Amino acid sequence: MVNAGSTSPGAEDAPGRETAGPSLLGGASHAWRALRHRNFRLFFGGQSISLIGTWMTRIATAWLVYRLTHSALLLGTVSFCGQIPTFLVAPFAGVWVDRLNRRQLLVWTQTLSMVQSFMLAGLTLTGVITIPWILGLSVMQGLINAFDMPGRQSFMVQMIEDREDLGNAIAINSSMVNMARLVGPSLAGILIAATNEGWCFFTDGVSYIAVIASLLMMRLHPVATRRRATSTFVELKEGWTYVSQFLPIRTILSLFAVVSLMGMPFVVLMPVFAAKVLHGGPHTLGFLMGAMGVGALVSALSLAARKSVRGLIRIIPIAAAVFGLGLIGFGLSHAYWLSMLMVFIAGMGMMQGMAASNTIIQTLVSEDKRGRVMSYYTMAFVGMAPFGSLLAGTMAHALPTTTALVHGVALVLTGSQWTVIINGSFVVLGALWFFSRLPALRHVVRPIYQEMGILPAAEEMAAEQVQS
């Protein structure tokens, strides 16, 4: 297991452990303590810019597909094609993440992503973009993400040498993602309304320069890459055995898979809600995504303020339940203000569960299996989403528009709305299942936390109980 030991004397002068200096540290709150690490500050700055472009591309792609086809089914199909490569390739990518230099890997993945964005921009701005082109480039990005996501998650440990700051770094990273989720869709909505989707793709391509530069500027401890005699398949099996037999990780990833399959794909249907349910345009889509980003940002900041991973396991099912109930409310809503409120709540629950799950897994996982475990995390997070997107698109296309009576009021619900309501109900059921597993999870996790020093030793806990 990963030990959360204290920093050794002189570590401040080591590469990657350089602090921000008295002025920054004196003014920084406990919630931002991970930014004292120089490498993480560079990553934070570069990714903050790049992720805004990424969210612009996500919104622009969804709106472009809907503008060209007016089909919820094709929205789901494009999302499926963009994410299914991650599901298929991620486990093998995890083996290589454990073997390769993670910084070099990330430089390559970010460079290829930049090329993909510029290709989308060129095709769209010249007016030759078609659905087959969008599908093909989505597959390309999915293959890149299969290596990029577990690589980024595993690289976090190299940027944060003091393991006590790891959970805070993950929460700050989540805050960064959701600040971009707030800014990116809003900018995309404005840019699409003023010009077209191609300039969103071009902006995204330029934004990758920031994160590539931040990676190249980092000063890291040299880490020897592994040269094993064992085959990829042997290491793949070893990683699967570890994940499937270690109860906390297995249970967390199981719930995460359900949430990703049934809950996350509601984003795919956002253009339908913006256009058909709320009778708006690209700016409506941008504001809806922005509201979800605000909720997720509030949630991530609350996690950043925590001083320890203690109690995070209990938060996971609560967050899933909040996410599911937010989806149900969003599906039932026809009012703009209520839809904004519901996606705000859904965003809070979604991010709280994601960040808490990531922190616990990163705390518990053995270092030599980190890449492989985070590849299964990627499968649960991104890999299940293509099936969910295809399912959501199919359900929205197949389910008829019906009228439901809610407290005696006739409520017209489209197929897309029924899809989100049904999927939200499954997320709530997953949360209830996780609640039932909490006693067994605490029994396994408590001695690990005690060994790491996160919880007091069993003898100290017994003495405290006697005194109380």
CORGI-V548104 format. One record per residue. N is the residue number from 1. RES is the residue in three letters. OMEGA is omega in degrees with one decimal (none if undefined). Layout:
<<N RES OMEGA> <N RES OMEGA>>
This chain:
<<1 MET 178.4> <2 VAL 179.5> <3 ASN 179.4> <4 ALA -177.1> <5 GLY 179.6> <6 SER -179.2> <7 THR -178.6> <8 SER 178.8> <9 PRO 178.4> <10 GLY -177.6> <11 ALA -178.4> <12 GLU -177.2> <13 ASP -178.3> <14 ALA 177.0> <15 PRO 177.9> <16 GLY -178.3> <17 ARG -179.1> <18 GLU -177.7> <19 THR -173.5> <20 ALA -178.6> <21 GLY -173.9> <22 PRO -175.5> <23 SER -179.4> <24 LEU -177.7> <25 LEU -179.3> <26 GLY -177.5> <27 GLY -176.1> <28 ALA 177.8> <29 SER 177.7> <30 HIS -176.9> <31 ALA -177.1> <32 TRP -172.2> <33 ARG -178.7> <34 ALA -179.6> <35 LEU 174.1> <36 ARG 177.8> <37 HIS -175.4> <38 ARG -176.7> <39 ASN 179.8> <40 PHE 176.3> <41 ARG 177.4> <42 LEU 179.3> <43 PHE -179.9> <44 PHE -179.6> <45 GLY -178.7> <46 GLY -178.7> <47 GLN 179.5> <48 SER 177.9> <49 ILE -175.7> <50 SER -176.2> <51 LEU 174.5> <52 ILE 176.8> <53 GLY 179.4> <54 THR 179.8> <55 TRP 174.6> <56 MET 179.1> <57 THR 179.5> <58 ARG -179.9> <59 ILE -178.2> <60 ALA 179.1> <61 THR 179.8> <62 ALA -178.1> <63 TRP 178.6> <64 LEU 179.1> <65 VAL -178.7> <66 TYR 178.3> <67 ARG -178.1> <68 LEU -170.1> <69 THR -173.0> <70 HIS -175.4> <71 SER 174.0> <72 ALA 179.8> <73 LEU -179.8> <74 LEU 172.5> <75 LEU 178.1> <76 GLY -178.7> <77 THR 179.0> <78 VAL 177.8> <79 SER 177.7> <80 PHE -178.5> <81 CYS 179.8> <82 GLY -174.0> <83 GLN -177.9> <84 ILE 176.1> <85 PRO 178.7> <86 THR 179.2> <87 PHE -175.3> <88 LEU -170.5> <89 VAL -171.9> <90 ALA -179.8> <91 PRO 177.6> <92 PHE 177.9> <93 ALA 179.3> <94 GLY 176.9> <95 VAL -178.4> <96 TRP 175.3> <97 VAL 178.5> <98 ASP -177.2> <99 ARG -168.6> <100 LEU 170.7> <101 ASN -170.5> <102 ARG 178.2> <103 ARG 179.4> <104 GLN 177.7> <105 LEU -178.0> <106 LEU 176.3> <107 VAL 178.8> <108 TRP -177.9> <109 THR 179.6> <110 GLN 177.3> <111 THR 178.7> <112 LEU 176.5> <113 SER 177.4> <114 MET 177.8> <115 VAL -179.6> <116 GLN 179.9> <117 SER 178.9> <118 PHE 176.3> <119 MET 176.5> <120 LEU -179.0> <121 ALA -178.8> <122 GLY -179.2> <123 LEU -177.8> <124 THR -177.6> <125 LEU 177.6> <126 THR 175.1> <127 GLY -178.6> <128 VAL -178.5> <129 ILE 177.0> <130 THR 178.6> <131 ILE 176.0> <132 PRO 177.1> <133 TRP 179.7> <134 ILE 179.0> <135 LEU -178.4> <136 GLY 179.5> <137 LEU 175.0> <138 SER 176.0> <139 VAL 178.1> <140 MET 179.9> <141 GLN 177.2> <142 GLY 177.2> <143 LEU 178.2> <144 ILE -177.8> <145 ASN 179.4> <146 ALA 176.9> <147 PHE -173.3> <148 ASP -173.8> <149 MET 176.3> <150 PRO 177.1> <151 GLY 179.3> <152 ARG -179.3> <153 GLN -179.3> <154 SER -179.0> <155 PHE -178.9> <156 MET -178.0> <157 VAL 179.4> <158 GLN 178.3> <159 MET -177.0> <160 ILE -175.2> <161 GLU 176.1> <162 ASP -172.7> <163 ARG 177.4> <164 GLU 178.9> <165 ASP -174.3> <166 LEU 179.7> <167 GLY 177.7> <168 ASN 178.5> <169 ALA 178.8> <170 ILE 178.4> <171 ALA 177.5> <172 ILE 177.1> <173 ASN 177.4> <174 SER 176.4> <175 SER 179.3> <176 MET 178.6> <177 VAL -174.9> <178 ASN 168.7> <179 MET 176.4> <180 ALA 176.9> <181 ARG 178.3> <182 LEU -174.6> <183 VAL -173.9> <184 GLY 179.9> <185 PRO 178.9> <186 SER 176.9> <187 LEU 179.9> <188 ALA 179.1> <189 GLY 179.7> <190 ILE -176.5> <191 LEU 178.4> <192 ILE 179.9> <193 ALA -176.9> <194 ALA -176.7> <195 THR 171.2> <196 ASN -172.5> <197 GLU -175.0> <198 GLY -179.5> <199 TRP 172.7> <200 CYS 179.1> <201 PHE 179.7> <202 PHE 178.1> <203 THR 177.9> <204 ASP 179.6> <205 GLY 179.2> <206 VAL -175.3> <207 SER 179.3> <208 TYR 179.4> <209 ILE -176.9> <210 ALA -176.7> <211 VAL 176.8> <212 ILE 178.1> <213 ALA -179.3> <214 SER 178.4> <215 LEU -178.6> <216 LEU -178.5> <217 MET -176.8> <218 MET 172.7> <219 ARG -172.8> <220 LEU 169.0> <221 HIS 175.5> <222 PRO 178.8> <223 VAL -179.1> <224 ALA 175.5> <225 THR -174.5> <226 ARG 172.8> <227 ARG -175.5> <228 ARG 176.2> <229 ALA -178.3> <230 THR -177.4> <231 SER 177.2> <232 THR -176.9> <233 PHE 177.3> <234 VAL 179.2> <235 GLU 176.1> <236 LEU 178.0> <237 LYS 179.0> <238 GLU 178.3> <239 GLY 179.7> <240 TRP 178.8> <241 THR 179.9> <242 TYR -177.7> <243 VAL -174.0> <244 SER -176.8> <245 GLN 179.9> <246 PHE -168.8> <247 LEU -177.3> <248 PRO -179.1> <249 ILE 179.3> <250 ARG -177.3> <251 THR 179.5> <252 ILE -179.0> <253 LEU 177.4> <254 SER 177.2> <255 LEU -179.9> <256 PHE 178.7> <257 ALA 178.1> <258 VAL 179.7> <259 VAL -179.4> <260 SER -178.6> <261 LEU -172.0> <262 MET -173.1> <263 GLY -174.1> <264 MET -174.4> <265 PRO 177.5> <266 PHE 178.5> <267 VAL 179.6> <268 VAL -176.7> <269 LEU -177.9> <270 MET 178.1> <271 PRO 178.5> <272 VAL 178.6> <273 PHE -178.8> <274 ALA -174.4> <275 ALA -170.6> <276 LYS -176.8> <277 VAL -177.5> <278 LEU 174.9> <279 HIS 179.0> <280 GLY -179.4> <281 GLY -178.0> <282 PRO 178.2> <283 HIS 176.8> <284 THR 177.2> <285 LEU 179.6> <286 GLY 180.0> <287 PHE 176.7> <288 LEU 178.8> <289 MET 177.3> <290 GLY 178.2> <291 ALA 176.4> <292 MET 177.9> <293 GLY 178.0> <294 VAL 178.2> <295 GLY 179.6> <296 ALA 179.3> <297 LEU 177.4> <298 VAL -179.8> <299 SER -179.1> <300 ALA 178.5> <301 LEU 177.9> <302 SER 177.2> <303 LEU 179.6> <304 ALA -179.0> <305 ALA 179.5> <306 ARG -178.5> <307 LYS -174.9> <308 SER 175.9> <309 VAL 179.9> <310 ARG 177.8> <311 GLY -177.3> <312 LEU -179.5> <313 ILE 179.3> <314 ARG -178.7> <315 ILE -173.3> <316 ILE -179.9> <317 PRO 176.7> <318 ILE 179.7> <319 ALA 179.0> <320 ALA 178.8> <321 ALA 177.9> <322 VAL 178.3> <323 PHE -179.2> <324 GLY 179.6> <325 LEU 175.6> <326 GLY 177.8> <327 LEU 178.9> <328 ILE 178.6> <329 GLY 178.3> <330 PHE 179.0> <331 GLY -178.1> <332 LEU -171.0> <333 SER 168.8> <334 HIS -177.8> <335 ALA -176.8> <336 TYR -177.1> <337 TRP -179.8> <338 LEU 177.2> <339 SER 177.4> <340 MET 179.6> <341 LEU -177.2> <342 MET 178.3> <343 VAL 173.1> <344 PHE 179.2> <345 ILE 179.1> <346 ALA 178.4> <347 GLY 177.0> <348 MET -178.4> <349 GLY -179.1> <350 MET -176.6> <351 MET 178.8> <352 GLN 179.6> <353 GLY -179.0> <354 MET -176.4> <355 ALA 178.6> <356 ALA 179.2> <357 SER -179.7> <358 ASN -178.5> <359 THR -178.6> <360 ILE -179.6> <361 ILE -179.7> <362 GLN 178.7> <363 THR -172.2> <364 LEU -168.6> <365 VAL 174.0> <366 SER -173.9> <367 GLU -176.5> <368 ASP 178.3> <369 LYS -173.7> <370 ARG -178.7> <371 GLY -179.2> <372 ARG 178.7> <373 VAL 179.5> <374 MET 173.7> <375 SER 175.5> <376 TYR 172.1> <377 TYR 177.1> <378 THR 177.4> <379 MET -178.8> <380 ALA -176.1> <381 PHE -176.0> <382 VAL -172.5> <383 GLY 177.8> <384 MET -176.9> <385 ALA 179.8> <386 PRO 177.1> <387 PHE 177.4> <388 GLY 179.3> <389 SER 178.0> <390 LEU 177.9> <391 LEU -179.4> <392 ALA 178.9> <393 GLY 179.3> <394 THR 179.3> <395 MET -179.6> <396 ALA 179.3> <397 HIS -173.0> <398 ALA -176.4> <399 LEU -177.9> <400 PRO 171.4> <401 THR -176.6> <402 THR 177.1> <403 THR 179.1> <404 ALA 177.2> <405 LEU 179.3> <406 VAL -176.8> <407 HIS 176.5> <408 GLY 179.9> <409 VAL 178.8> <410 ALA -177.3> <411 LEU 179.1> <412 VAL -178.2> <413 LEU 177.5> <414 THR 177.1> <415 GLY 178.3> <416 SER 179.4> <417 GLN 177.0> <418 TRP 179.7> <419 THR -178.8> <420 VAL 178.7> <421 ILE -179.6> <422 ILE -178.7> <423 ASN 176.5> <424 GLY 178.3> <425 SER 177.4> <426 PHE 177.8> <427 VAL 177.8> <428 VAL 177.6> <429 LEU 176.5> <430 GLY 177.5> <431 ALA 179.0> <432 LEU 176.9> <433 TRP -179.5> <434 PHE 176.4> <435 PHE -178.1> <436 SER -178.7> <437 ARG -174.4> <438 LEU -179.8> <439 PRO 179.6> <440 ALA 179.4> <441 LEU 178.8> <442 ARG -179.5> <443 HIS -179.2> <444 VAL -172.2> <445 VAL -174.5> <446 ARG 179.8> <447 PRO 177.3> <448 ILE 177.3> <449 TYR 178.3> <450 GLN 178.6> <451 GLU 179.9> <452 MET -176.8> <453 GLY 178.0> <454 ILE 174.2> <455 LEU 174.8> <456 PRO -179.9> <457 ALA -176.4> <458 ALA -178.8> <459 GLU 179.3> <460 GLU 179.4> <461 MET 179.3> <462 ALA 179.5> <463 ALA 178.0> <464 GLU 179.9> <465 GLN 179.3> <466 VAL -178.7> <467 GLN 179.0> <468 SER none>>
